[in-house]
Amino acid sequence: MDAQLIRLDKVIDELGNTIEIKMWQLPEPTEDKPHGYKYSLVYVIENERIIGYDNAEGKGDHRHIRELIEPYHFISLKKLAHDFFRDIERYKRGEL
């Protein structure tokens, strides 16, 4: 059984920048995805990823703030989306 897409959103914000969210539920947890989800959330300005949260194969849960990559402690999909949108707002205020 393949991963099931459970959320797919792509919107353009008020500044003309792209917000894209993809979330899948895995058929069962894996070693690098013990929570059972695969995800990619990105905030893109002029074709450049500014903020990203993902758990690409073999890399585990992590976030990108421009060139910085750091581990992310996954709690839930709801918290993941909250943290992502919080970072977008912080970026817009010049805090990131």
Secondary structure, 3 states (H helix, E strand, C coil): CCCEEEEEEEEECCCCCEEEEEEEECCCCCCCCCCCEEEEEEEEECCEEEEEEECCCCCCCEEEECCEEEECCCCCHHHHHHHHHHHHHHHHCCCC
